[in-house]
Amino acid sequence: MTDLPLAFLGMFESLRMGPTFARGRRDERAGHVRSLTVSGSLAVALVRGPDDPVAFRSRIAVRSFGAADWSRVEKALVAEARFVADLLDGRMPAGIEAVFAEAGLGLLPLSLDEVAMDCTCERWPMPCIHLAAMCYALARTFESDPFEVFTWRGRQRDELLMRLRRLRESAAVDSMTSASASTSTSASATATASDPRRVERPLVDPADPDAFWGEVRPEDPVEPPAGARPDALLDQLDPPGLTHEGRPVNEVLREAYLALPD
């Protein structure tokens, strides 16, 4: 087993209940632990030893980490590429317990003050042989599937991987944006340094129309072409069907066009 499951078992084995845990280890190896399930803060198993008439339900509970706790841990994990790579590959990264420790957390409970236990056999003292067998089965589960440890602490496998991917993608975008801004600033500084005569123009004030649009110059009057007749437009139109006192309307208007000043 790796360090974490061994440390987890060491906490229980330090209770000086050697015979109980020796029996529990034998029962777990013999397959007497059945239907072990791990969910947020709770692990449940059915255990039936060779001398038991029925299976007993054993439970071990821990504190589930909150959203703020997991947010700190996930950001720290993304900061180390090897942690994310191992987790995405289904492996428990070496040294991951240090990440939780820096966040003020413990990935696995390392003292009895951090767990609550019960068993339907109601035998005393606790933990009973059924809970002892369950401890070994739980450690074996953590060894084969490290994500069960995170599930026990309140973060399902799919959710954890999704959040790690998103954080990694966000960090990559931030890095590219920062690098692009740095390159642009460096290029501008280099251009200014290479040409001392270059003066950066200040931004214009949109509230000042002359400064924003430039000097407004009156348009020069448009002079008609030399020799153009004022009534030339009437010759370009099709004769209208209207008349005034027997004369086409365009001929009536022609007199008005010719009377216009130049």
Sequence and secondary structure as in RCSB ss.txt:
>XXXX:A:sequence
MTDLPLAFLGMFESLRMGPTFARGRRDERAGHVRSLTVSGSLAVALVRGPDDPVAFRSRIAVRSFGAADWSRVEK
ALVAEARFVADLLDGRMPAGIEAVFAEAGLGLLPLSLDEVAMDCTCERWPMPCIHLAAMCYALARTFESDPFEVF
TWRGRQRDELLMRLRRLRESAAVDSMTSASASTSTSASATATASDPRRVERPLVDPADPDAFWGEVRPEDPVEPP
AGARPDALLDQLDPPGLTHEGRPVNEVLREAYLALPD
>XXXX:A:secstr
  HHHHHHHHHHHTTS HHHHHHHHHHHHTT EEEEEEETTEEEEEE  TT SS EEEEEE     HHHHHHHHH
HHHHSHHHHHHHHTT   TTHHHHHHHTT  SS  SGGG EEEETT  SSSS HHHHHHHHHHHHHHHH THHHH
HHTT  HHHHHHHHHHHHHHHHHHHHHHHHHHHHHHHHHHHHHH TT        TT HHHHH            
TT  TTHHHHHS   S EETTEEHHHHHHHHHHHS  
